[in-house]
Amino acid sequence: MTLTFSFCINFFLGLVALWPLLLGPVLIVITLGQVVSKKEGWSRFDGVYWSMITATTVGYGDFRPTTRLTKFLSLMIAFTGLIFTGILVAIAVYAASLALEANKVN
């Protein structure tokens, strides 16, 4: 099995095994995004869009929170996004180590 294919299989298996751990931060981000969108008068879709952009730390700036509460919630969304990214990186590193071990040349 090639290194890339082995990595992809192990990464997918890691995602499947840890989906409950991954689902938690996603739900937190979406829920907080809906709270912010309601307080700011945005549509539901805009709230999901904004929260995902904030969680991935892209931050286009087309939507901005204006109150103290919504600014604080945006910080919570960004922090939760960092946790989610850390979990994904940990899964990728583990998958890479398994793939490298399986394809080790003696």
Backbone as XML, in Angstrom:
<?xml version="1.0"?>
<chain id="A" units="angstrom">
  <residue number="1" name="MET">
    <atom name="N" x="0.851" y="-1.174" z="0.000"/>
    <atom name="CA" x="0.000" y="0.000" z="0.000"/>
    <atom name="C" x="0.897" y="1.237" z="0.000"/>
  </residue>
  <residue number="2" name="THR">
    <atom name="N" x="0.563" y="2.233" z="-0.801"/>
    <atom name="CA" x="1.388" y="3.440" z="-0.870"/>
    <atom name="C" x="1.231" y="4.271" z="0.395"/>
  </residue>
  <residue number="3" name="LEU">
    <atom name="N" x="2.190" y="5.124" z="0.589"/>
    <atom name="CA" x="2.197" y="5.974" z="1.780"/>
    <atom name="C" x="0.971" y="6.888" z="1.820"/>
  </residue>
  <residue number="4" name="THR">
    <atom name="N" x="0.653" y="7.504" z="0.687"/>
    <atom name="CA" x="-0.483" y="8.426" z="0.640"/>
    <atom name="C" x="-1.797" y="7.705" z="0.906"/>
  </residue>
  <residue number="5" name="PHE">
    <atom name="N" x="-1.978" y="6.563" z="0.275"/>
    <atom name="CA" x="-3.205" y="5.807" z="0.466"/>
    <atom name="C" x="-3.324" y="5.333" z="1.913"/>
  </residue>
  <residue number="6" name="SER">
    <atom name="N" x="-2.231" y="4.879" z="2.474"/>
    <atom name="CA" x="-2.222" y="4.437" z="3.869"/>
    <atom name="C" x="-2.581" y="5.590" z="4.802"/>
  </residue>
  <residue number="7" name="PHE">
    <atom name="N" x="-2.020" y="6.787" z="4.534"/>
    <atom name="CA" x="-2.352" y="7.954" z="5.348"/>
    <atom name="C" x="-3.841" y="8.269" z="5.248"/>
  </residue>
  <residue number="8" name="CYS">
    <atom name="N" x="-4.373" y="8.287" z="4.030"/>
    <atom name="CA" x="-5.788" y="8.621" z="3.835"/>
    <atom name="C" x="-6.705" y="7.640" z="4.566"/>
  </residue>
  <residue number="9" name="ILE">
    <atom name="N" x="-6.391" y="6.364" z="4.492"/>
    <atom name="CA" x="-7.198" y="5.350" z="5.184"/>
    <atom name="C" x="-7.143" y="5.573" z="6.692"/>
  </residue>
  <residue number="10" name="ASN">
    <atom name="N" x="-5.933" y="5.769" z="7.226"/>
    <atom name="CA" x="-5.789" y="5.976" z="8.670"/>
    <atom name="C" x="-6.439" y="7.277" z="9.131"/>
  </residue>
  <residue number="11" name="PHE">
    <atom name="N" x="-6.348" y="8.324" z="8.309"/>
    <atom name="CA" x="-6.986" y="9.599" z="8.657"/>
    <atom name="C" x="-8.499" y="9.440" z="8.681"/>
  </residue>
  <residue number="12" name="PHE">
    <atom name="N" x="-9.046" y="8.773" z="7.679"/>
    <atom name="CA" x="-10.492" y="8.548" z="7.634"/>
    <atom name="C" x="-10.945" y="7.719" z="8.837"/>
  </residue>
  <residue number="13" name="LEU">
    <atom name="N" x="-10.200" y="6.678" z="9.172"/>
    <atom name="CA" x="-10.561" y="5.851" z="10.332"/>
    <atom name="C" x="-10.487" y="6.661" z="11.631"/>
  </residue>
  <residue number="14" name="GLY">
    <atom name="N" x="-9.530" y="7.570" z="11.715"/>
    <atom name="CA" x="-9.438" y="8.444" z="12.879"/>
    <atom name="C" x="-10.631" y="9.387" z="12.974"/>
  </residue>
  <residue number="15" name="LEU">
    <atom name="N" x="-11.054" y="9.920" z="11.834"/>
    <atom name="CA" x="-12.234" y="10.784" z="11.819"/>
    <atom name="C" x="-13.482" y="10.022" z="12.240"/>
  </residue>
  <residue number="16" name="VAL">
    <atom name="N" x="-13.612" y="8.801" z="11.736"/>
    <atom name="CA" x="-14.775" y="7.981" z="12.085"/>
    <atom name="C" x="-14.767" y="7.649" z="13.578"/>
  </residue>
  <residue number="17" name="ALA">
    <atom name="N" x="-13.596" y="7.317" z="14.098"/>
    <atom name="CA" x="-13.501" y="6.935" z="15.505"/>
    <atom name="C" x="-13.769" y="8.110" z="16.444"/>
  </residue>
  <residue number="18" name="LEU">
    <atom name="N" x="-13.391" y="9.297" z="16.017"/>
    <atom name="CA" x="-13.506" y="10.467" z="16.896"/>
    <atom name="C" x="-14.608" y="11.432" z="16.484"/>
  </residue>
  <residue number="19" name="TRP">
    <atom name="N" x="-15.570" y="10.976" z="15.684"/>
    <atom name="CA" x="-16.626" y="11.890" z="15.233"/>
    <atom name="C" x="-17.402" y="12.530" z="16.376"/>
  </residue>
  <residue number="20" name="PRO">
    <atom name="N" x="-17.656" y="11.825" z="17.496"/>
    <atom name="CA" x="-18.362" y="12.539" z="18.581"/>
    <atom name="C" x="-17.533" y="13.694" z="19.157"/>
  </residue>
  <residue number="21" name="LEU">
    <atom name="N" x="-16.223" y="13.502" z="19.219"/>
    <atom name="CA" x="-15.342" y="14.551" z="19.726"/>
    <atom name="C" x="-15.279" y="15.725" z="18.750"/>
  </residue>
  <residue number="22" name="LEU">
    <atom name="N" x="-15.381" y="15.447" z="17.474"/>
    <atom name="CA" x="-15.367" y="16.497" z="16.456"/>
    <atom name="C" x="-16.712" y="17.211" z="16.345"/>
  </residue>
  <residue number="23" name="LEU">
    <atom name="N" x="-17.774" y="16.480" z="16.588"/>
    <atom name="CA" x="-19.112" y="17.055" z="16.457"/>
    <atom name="C" x="-19.390" y="18.106" z="17.530"/>
  </residue>
  <residue number="24" name="GLY">
    <atom name="N" x="-18.860" y="17.911" z="18.721"/>
    <atom name="CA" x="-19.081" y="18.851" z="19.821"/>
    <atom name="C" x="-18.672" y="20.273" z="19.484"/>
  </residue>
  <residue number="25" name="PRO">
    <atom name="N" x="-17.412" y="20.506" z="19.090"/>
    <atom name="CA" x="-17.015" y="21.874" z="18.743"/>
    <atom name="C" x="-17.798" y="22.460" z="17.572"/>
  </residue>
  <residue number="26" name="VAL">
    <atom name="N" x="-18.149" y="21.643" z="16.594"/>
    <atom name="CA" x="-18.929" y="22.146" z="15.453"/>
    <atom name="C" x="-20.297" y="22.637" z="15.923"/>
  </residue>
  <residue number="27" name="LEU">
    <atom name="N" x="-20.936" y="21.856" z="16.779"/>
    <atom name="CA" x="-22.244" y="22.263" z="17.297"/>
    <atom name="C" x="-22.151" y="23.511" z="18.161"/>
  </residue>
  <residue number="28" name="ILE">
    <atom name="N" x="-21.086" y="23.619" z="18.930"/>
    <atom name="CA" x="-20.883" y="24.816" z="19.753"/>
    <atom name="C" x="-20.721" y="26.040" z="18.863"/>
  </residue>
  <residue number="29" name="VAL">
    <atom name="N" x="-19.918" y="25.922" z="17.814"/>
    <atom name="CA" x="-19.691" y="27.044" z="16.898"/>
    <atom name="C" x="-20.994" y="27.457" z="16.229"/>
  </residue>
  <residue number="30" name="ILE">
    <atom name="N" x="-21.756" y="26.502" z="15.731"/>
    <atom name="CA" x="-23.014" y="26.828" z="15.045"/>
    <atom name="C" x="-24.015" y="27.450" z="16.017"/>
  </residue>
  <residue number="31" name="THR">
    <atom name="N" x="-24.110" y="26.893" z="17.216"/>
    <atom name="CA" x="-25.054" y="27.428" z="18.206"/>
    <atom name="C" x="-24.686" y="28.850" z="18.610"/>
  </residue>
  <residue number="32" name="LEU">
    <atom name="N" x="-23.428" y="29.079" z="18.912"/>
    <atom name="CA" x="-23.005" y="30.440" z="19.271"/>
    <atom name="C" x="-23.183" y="31.395" z="18.098"/>
  </residue>
  <residue number="33" name="GLY">
    <atom name="N" x="-22.957" y="30.902" z="16.898"/>
    <atom name="CA" x="-23.180" y="31.729" z="15.715"/>
    <atom name="C" x="-24.630" y="32.139" z="15.563"/>
  </residue>
  <residue number="34" name="GLN">
    <atom name="N" x="-25.538" y="31.229" z="15.912"/>
    <atom name="CA" x="-26.966" y="31.565" z="15.843"/>
    <atom name="C" x="-27.346" y="32.590" z="16.908"/>
  </residue>
  <residue number="35" name="VAL">
    <atom name="N" x="-26.743" y="32.490" z="18.079"/>
    <atom name="CA" x="-27.002" y="33.483" z="19.132"/>
    <atom name="C" x="-26.527" y="34.863" z="18.667"/>
  </residue>
  <residue number="36" name="VAL">
    <atom name="N" x="-25.326" y="34.908" z="18.109"/>
    <atom name="CA" x="-24.781" y="36.179" z="17.627"/>
    <atom name="C" x="-25.641" y="36.732" z="16.494"/>
  </residue>
  <residue number="37" name="SER">
    <atom name="N" x="-26.045" y="35.871" z="15.571"/>
    <atom name="CA" x="-26.842" y="36.358" z="14.435"/>
    <atom name="C" x="-28.184" y="36.921" z="14.889"/>
  </residue>
  <residue number="38" name="LYS">
    <atom name="N" x="-28.768" y="36.307" z="15.921"/>
    <atom name="CA" x="-30.038" y="36.825" z="16.442"/>
    <atom name="C" x="-29.827" y="38.188" z="17.100"/>
  </residue>
  <residue number="39" name="LYS">
    <atom name="N" x="-28.771" y="38.332" z="17.897"/>
    <atom name="CA" x="-28.488" y="39.600" z="18.578"/>
    <atom name="C" x="-28.124" y="40.710" z="17.588"/>
  </residue>
  <residue number="40" name="GLU">
    <atom name="N" x="-27.455" y="40.330" z="16.486"/>
    <atom name="CA" x="-27.001" y="41.321" z="15.511"/>
    <atom name="C" x="-28.025" y="41.578" z="14.407"/>
  </residue>
  <residue number="41" name="GLY">
    <atom name="N" x="-29.076" y="40.765" z="14.336"/>
    <atom name="CA" x="-30.085" y="40.965" z="13.310"/>
    <atom name="C" x="-29.715" y="40.372" z="11.959"/>
  </residue>
  <residue number="42" name="TRP">
    <atom name="N" x="-28.831" y="39.376" z="11.954"/>
    <atom name="CA" x="-28.432" y="38.718" z="10.720"/>
    <atom name="C" x="-29.366" y="37.540" z="10.449"/>
  </residue>
  <residue number="43" name="SER">
    <atom name="N" x="-29.334" y="37.027" z="9.232"/>
    <atom name="CA" x="-30.107" y="35.823" z="8.916"/>
    <atom name="C" x="-29.427" y="34.606" z="9.533"/>
  </residue>
  <residue number="44" name="ARG">
    <atom name="N" x="-30.155" y="33.502" z="9.606"/>
    <atom name="CA" x="-29.584" y="32.259" z="10.154"/>
    <atom name="C" x="-28.395" y="31.793" z="9.332"/>
  </residue>
  <residue number="45" name="PHE">
    <atom name="N" x="-28.549" y="31.858" z="8.001"/>
    <atom name="CA" x="-27.452" y="31.446" z="7.131"/>
    <atom name="C" x="-26.218" y="32.317" z="7.360"/>
  </residue>
  <residue number="46" name="ASP">
    <atom name="N" x="-26.431" y="33.626" z="7.465"/>
    <atom name="CA" x="-25.306" y="34.526" z="7.721"/>
    <atom name="C" x="-24.629" y="34.195" z="9.050"/>
  </residue>
  <residue number="47" name="GLY">
    <atom name="N" x="-25.410" y="33.783" z="10.038"/>
    <atom name="CA" x="-24.839" y="33.394" z="11.325"/>
    <atom name="C" x="-23.958" y="32.168" z="11.221"/>
  </residue>
  <residue number="48" name="VAL">
    <atom name="N" x="-24.416" y="31.168" z="10.470"/>
    <atom name="CA" x="-23.606" y="29.952" z="10.272"/>
    <atom name="C" x="-22.355" y="30.297" z="9.477"/>
  </residue>
  <residue number="49" name="TYR">
    <atom name="N" x="-22.544" y="31.059" z="8.406"/>
    <atom name="CA" x="-21.406" y="31.472" z="7.571"/>
    <atom name="C" x="-20.370" y="32.221" z="8.412"/>
  </residue>
  <residue number="50" name="TRP">
    <atom name="N" x="-20.825" y="33.222" z="9.154"/>
    <atom name="CA" x="-19.909" y="34.033" z="9.951"/>
    <atom name="C" x="-19.199" y="33.194" z="11.014"/>
  </residue>
  <residue number="51" name="SER">
    <atom name="N" x="-19.941" y="32.316" z="11.674"/>
    <atom name="CA" x="-19.328" y="31.521" z="12.739"/>
    <atom name="C" x="-18.279" y="30.561" z="12.190"/>
  </residue>
  <residue number="52" name="MET">
    <atom name="N" x="-18.518" y="29.974" z="11.020"/>
    <atom name="CA" x="-17.521" y="29.075" z="10.427"/>
    <atom name="C" x="-16.289" y="29.851" z="9.964"/>
  </residue>
  <residue number="53" name="ILE">
    <atom name="N" x="-16.489" y="31.025" z="9.403"/>
    <atom name="CA" x="-15.358" y="31.861" z="8.982"/>
    <atom name="C" x="-14.555" y="32.293" z="10.208"/>
  </residue>
  <residue number="54" name="THR">
    <atom name="N" x="-15.239" y="32.616" z="11.296"/>
    <atom name="CA" x="-14.561" y="33.011" z="12.529"/>
    <atom name="C" x="-13.840" y="31.824" z="13.159"/>
  </residue>
  <residue number="55" name="ALA">
    <atom name="N" x="-14.480" y="30.654" z="13.178"/>
    <atom name="CA" x="-13.881" y="29.467" z="13.795"/>
    <atom name="C" x="-12.621" y="29.022" z="13.060"/>
  </residue>
  <residue number="56" name="THR">
    <atom name="N" x="-12.582" y="29.219" z="11.755"/>
    <atom name="CA" x="-11.386" y="28.837" z="10.996"/>
    <atom name="C" x="-10.347" y="29.955" z="10.974"/>
  </residue>
  <residue number="57" name="THR">
    <atom name="N" x="-10.610" y="31.024" z="11.676"/>
    <atom name="CA" x="-9.752" y="32.207" z="11.809"/>
    <atom name="C" x="-9.464" y="32.875" z="10.471"/>
  </residue>
  <residue number="58" name="VAL">
    <atom name="N" x="-10.351" y="32.721" z="9.500"/>
    <atom name="CA" x="-10.203" y="33.414" z="8.224"/>
    <atom name="C" x="-10.606" y="34.868" z="8.404"/>
  </residue>
  <residue number="59" name="GLY">
    <atom name="N" x="-11.822" y="35.095" z="8.894"/>
    <atom name="CA" x="-12.282" y="36.432" z="9.228"/>
    <atom name="C" x="-12.288" y="37.417" z="8.072"/>
  </residue>
  <residue number="60" name="TYR">
    <atom name="N" x="-13.199" y="37.245" z="7.140"/>
    <atom name="CA" x="-13.283" y="38.149" z="5.996"/>
    <atom name="C" x="-13.649" y="39.570" z="6.397"/>
  </residue>
  <residue number="61" name="GLY">
    <atom name="N" x="-14.412" y="39.755" z="7.453"/>
    <atom name="CA" x="-14.787" y="41.084" z="7.904"/>
    <atom name="C" x="-16.065" y="41.621" z="7.288"/>
  </residue>
  <residue number="62" name="ASP">
    <atom name="N" x="-16.764" y="40.786" z="6.507"/>
    <atom name="CA" x="-18.013" y="41.261" z="5.919"/>
    <atom name="C" x="-19.125" y="41.354" z="6.955"/>
  </residue>
  <residue number="63" name="PHE">
    <atom name="N" x="-19.050" y="40.553" z="8.007"/>
    <atom name="CA" x="-19.954" y="40.659" z="9.154"/>
    <atom name="C" x="-19.093" y="40.874" z="10.382"/>
  </residue>
  <residue number="64" name="ARG">
    <atom name="N" x="-19.515" y="41.840" z="11.222"/>
    <atom name="CA" x="-18.760" y="42.126" z="12.436"/>
    <atom name="C" x="-19.711" y="42.285" z="13.603"/>
  </residue>
  <residue number="65" name="PRO">
    <atom name="N" x="-19.386" y="41.657" z="14.729"/>
    <atom name="CA" x="-20.214" y="41.871" z="15.920"/>
    <atom name="C" x="-20.007" y="43.289" z="16.441"/>
  </residue>
  <residue number="66" name="THR">
    <atom name="N" x="-21.078" y="43.848" z="17.020"/>
    <atom name="CA" x="-21.002" y="45.240" z="17.472"/>
    <atom name="C" x="-21.170" y="45.404" z="18.976"/>
  </residue>
  <residue number="67" name="THR">
    <atom name="N" x="-21.787" y="44.440" z="19.653"/>
    <atom name="CA" x="-21.997" y="44.577" z="21.102"/>
    <atom name="C" x="-20.916" y="43.817" z="21.856"/>
  </residue>
  <residue number="68" name="ARG">
    <atom name="N" x="-20.794" y="44.124" z="23.128"/>
    <atom name="CA" x="-19.798" y="43.426" z="23.957"/>
    <atom name="C" x="-20.069" y="41.936" z="24.023"/>
  </residue>
  <residue number="69" name="LEU">
    <atom name="N" x="-21.346" y="41.567" z="24.178"/>
    <atom name="CA" x="-21.704" y="40.155" z="24.267"/>
    <atom name="C" x="-21.323" y="39.413" z="22.990"/>
  </residue>
  <residue number="70" name="THR">
    <atom name="N" x="-21.681" y="39.971" z="21.845"/>
    <atom name="CA" x="-21.399" y="39.269" z="20.596"/>
    <atom name="C" x="-19.904" y="39.241" z="20.283"/>
  </residue>
  <residue number="71" name="LYS">
    <atom name="N" x="-19.180" y="40.248" z="20.717"/>
    <atom name="CA" x="-17.718" y="40.221" z="20.558"/>
    <atom name="C" x="-17.106" y="39.130" z="21.436"/>
  </residue>
  <residue number="72" name="PHE">
    <atom name="N" x="-17.617" y="39.000" z="22.655"/>
    <atom name="CA" x="-17.139" y="37.935" z="23.542"/>
    <atom name="C" x="-17.458" y="36.562" z="22.958"/>
  </residue>
  <residue number="73" name="LEU">
    <atom name="N" x="-18.671" y="36.413" z="22.431"/>
    <atom name="CA" x="-19.044" y="35.132" z="21.825"/>
    <atom name="C" x="-18.183" y="34.826" z="20.604"/>
  </residue>
  <residue number="74" name="SER">
    <atom name="N" x="-17.779" y="35.849" z="19.871"/>
    <atom name="CA" x="-16.901" y="35.604" z="18.727"/>
    <atom name="C" x="-15.541" y="35.085" z="19.186"/>
  </residue>
  <residue number="75" name="LEU">
    <atom name="N" x="-15.076" y="35.540" z="20.331"/>
    <atom name="CA" x="-13.839" y="35.001" z="20.895"/>
    <atom name="C" x="-14.002" y="33.532" z="21.271"/>
  </residue>
  <residue number="76" name="MET">
    <atom name="N" x="-15.155" y="33.192" z="21.829"/>
    <atom name="CA" x="-15.427" y="31.800" z="22.178"/>
    <atom name="C" x="-15.498" y="30.912" z="20.925"/>
  </residue>
  <residue number="77" name="ILE">
    <atom name="N" x="-16.075" y="31.457" z="19.872"/>
    <atom name="CA" x="-16.146" y="30.722" z="18.609"/>
    <atom name="C" x="-14.736" y="30.491" z="18.059"/>
  </residue>
  <residue number="78" name="ALA">
    <atom name="N" x="-13.905" y="31.520" z="18.078"/>
    <atom name="CA" x="-12.538" y="31.387" z="17.573"/>
    <atom name="C" x="-11.750" y="30.375" z="18.399"/>
  </residue>
  <residue number="79" name="PHE">
    <atom name="N" x="-11.884" y="30.424" z="19.717"/>
    <atom name="CA" x="-11.175" y="29.483" z="20.582"/>
    <atom name="C" x="-11.643" y="28.052" z="20.327"/>
  </residue>
  <residue number="80" name="THR">
    <atom name="N" x="-12.947" y="27.859" z="20.167"/>
    <atom name="CA" x="-13.483" y="26.532" z="19.874"/>
    <atom name="C" x="-12.974" y="26.038" z="18.523"/>
  </residue>
  <residue number="81" name="GLY">
    <atom name="N" x="-12.861" y="26.943" z="17.557"/>
    <atom name="CA" x="-12.311" y="26.578" z="16.255"/>
    <atom name="C" x="-10.863" y="26.130" z="16.351"/>
  </residue>
  <residue number="82" name="LEU">
    <atom name="N" x="-10.096" y="26.763" z="17.221"/>
    <atom name="CA" x="-8.713" y="26.339" z="17.432"/>
    <atom name="C" x="-8.648" y="24.943" z="18.043"/>
  </residue>
  <residue number="83" name="ILE">
    <atom name="N" x="-9.542" y="24.655" z="18.968"/>
    <atom name="CA" x="-9.598" y="23.313" z="19.557"/>
    <atom name="C" x="-9.937" y="22.282" z="18.483"/>
  </residue>
  <residue number="84" name="PHE">
    <atom name="N" x="-10.925" y="22.592" z="17.646"/>
    <atom name="CA" x="-11.311" y="21.693" z="16.564"/>
    <atom name="C" x="-10.130" y="21.447" z="15.619"/>
  </residue>
  <residue number="85" name="THR">
    <atom name="N" x="-9.429" y="22.511" z="15.259"/>
    <atom name="CA" x="-8.269" y="22.375" z="14.381"/>
    <atom name="C" x="-7.178" y="21.530" z="15.036"/>
  </residue>
  <residue number="86" name="GLY">
    <atom name="N" x="-6.975" y="21.708" z="16.321"/>
    <atom name="CA" x="-5.990" y="20.903" z="17.042"/>
    <atom name="C" x="-6.325" y="19.425" z="17.027"/>
  </residue>
  <residue number="87" name="ILE">
    <atom name="N" x="-7.600" y="19.104" z="17.165"/>
    <atom name="CA" x="-8.023" y="17.707" z="17.116"/>
    <atom name="C" x="-7.745" y="17.128" z="15.724"/>
  </residue>
  <residue number="88" name="LEU">
    <atom name="N" x="-8.076" y="17.899" z="14.681"/>
    <atom name="CA" x="-7.812" y="17.433" z="13.311"/>
    <atom name="C" x="-6.321" y="17.224" z="13.066"/>
  </residue>
  <residue number="89" name="VAL">
    <atom name="N" x="-5.502" y="18.124" z="13.560"/>
    <atom name="CA" x="-4.054" y="17.991" z="13.392"/>
    <atom name="C" x="-3.551" y="16.754" z="14.136"/>
  </residue>
  <residue number="90" name="ALA">
    <atom name="N" x="-4.080" y="16.509" z="15.323"/>
    <atom name="CA" x="-3.667" y="15.322" z="16.079"/>
    <atom name="C" x="-4.031" y="14.039" z="15.328"/>
  </residue>
  <residue number="91" name="ILE">
    <atom name="N" x="-5.208" y="14.009" z="14.730"/>
    <atom name="CA" x="-5.612" y="12.845" z="13.936"/>
    <atom name="C" x="-4.683" y="12.684" z="12.740"/>
  </residue>
  <residue number="92" name="ALA">
    <atom name="N" x="-4.344" y="13.778" z="12.082"/>
    <atom name="CA" x="-3.464" y="13.723" z="10.913"/>
    <atom name="C" x="-2.067" y="13.257" z="11.290"/>
  </residue>
  <residue number="93" name="VAL">
    <atom name="N" x="-1.537" y="13.729" z="12.400"/>
    <atom name="CA" x="-0.207" y="13.312" z="12.841"/>
    <atom name="C" x="-0.202" y="11.825" z="13.179"/>
  </residue>
  <residue number="94" name="TYR">
    <atom name="N" x="-1.236" y="11.367" z="13.858"/>
    <atom name="CA" x="-1.328" y="9.945" z="14.187"/>
    <atom name="C" x="-1.436" y="9.103" z="12.922"/>
  </residue>
  <residue number="95" name="ALA">
    <atom name="N" x="-2.262" y="9.541" z="11.971"/>
    <atom name="CA" x="-2.407" y="8.813" z="10.707"/>
    <atom name="C" x="-1.086" y="8.786" z="9.945"/>
  </residue>
  <residue number="96" name="ALA">
    <atom name="N" x="-0.356" y="9.892" z="9.962"/>
    <atom name="CA" x="0.936" y="9.933" z="9.287"/>
    <atom name="C" x="1.943" y="8.998" z="9.943"/>
  </residue>
  <residue number="97" name="SER">
    <atom name="N" x="1.948" y="8.951" z="11.270"/>
    <atom name="CA" x="2.889" y="8.058" z="11.951"/>
    <atom name="C" x="2.555" y="6.597" z="11.664"/>
  </residue>
  <residue number="98" name="LEU">
    <atom name="N" x="1.274" y="6.253" z="11.620"/>
    <atom name="CA" x="0.891" y="4.883" z="11.269"/>
    <atom name="C" x="1.270" y="4.551" z="9.835"/>
  </residue>
  <residue number="99" name="ALA">
    <atom name="N" x="1.043" y="5.495" z="8.926"/>
    <atom name="CA" x="1.370" y="5.269" z="7.514"/>
    <atom name="C" x="2.875" y="5.115" z="7.319"/>
  </residue>
  <residue number="100" name="LEU">
    <atom name="N" x="3.654" y="5.942" z="7.992"/>
    <atom name="CA" x="5.117" y="5.837" z="7.875"/>
    <atom name="C" x="5.629" y="4.525" z="8.458"/>
  </residue>
  <residue number="101" name="GLU">
    <atom name="N" x="5.054" y="4.107" z="9.566"/>
    <atom name="CA" x="5.452" y="2.836" z="10.188"/>
    <atom name="C" x="5.102" y="1.652" z="9.286"/>
  </residue>
  <residue number="102" name="ALA">
    <atom name="N" x="3.929" y="1.698" z="8.664"/>
    <atom name="CA" x="3.497" y="0.599" z="7.797"/>
    <atom name="C" x="4.307" y="0.536" z="6.506"/>
  </residue>
  <residue number="103" name="ASN">
    <atom name="N" x="4.854" y="1.658" z="6.062"/>
    <atom name="CA" x="5.603" y="1.711" z="4.805"/>
    <atom name="C" x="7.098" y="1.836" z="5.031"/>
  </residue>
  <residue number="104" name="LYS">
    <atom name="N" x="7.538" y="1.473" z="6.209"/>
    <atom name="CA" x="8.960" y="1.561" z="6.542"/>
    <atom name="C" x="9.744" y="0.579" z="5.674"/>
  </residue>
  <residue number="105" name="VAL">
    <atom name="N" x="10.845" y="1.074" z="5.117"/>
    <atom name="CA" x="11.706" y="0.232" z="4.298"/>
    <atom name="C" x="12.806" y="-0.311" z="5.182"/>
  </residue>
  <residue number="106" name="ASN">
    <atom name="N" x="12.986" y="-1.622" z="5.186"/>
    <atom name="CA" x="14.024" y="-2.243" z="6.025"/>
    <atom name="C" x="15.339" y="-2.338" z="5.301"/>
  </residue>
</chain>
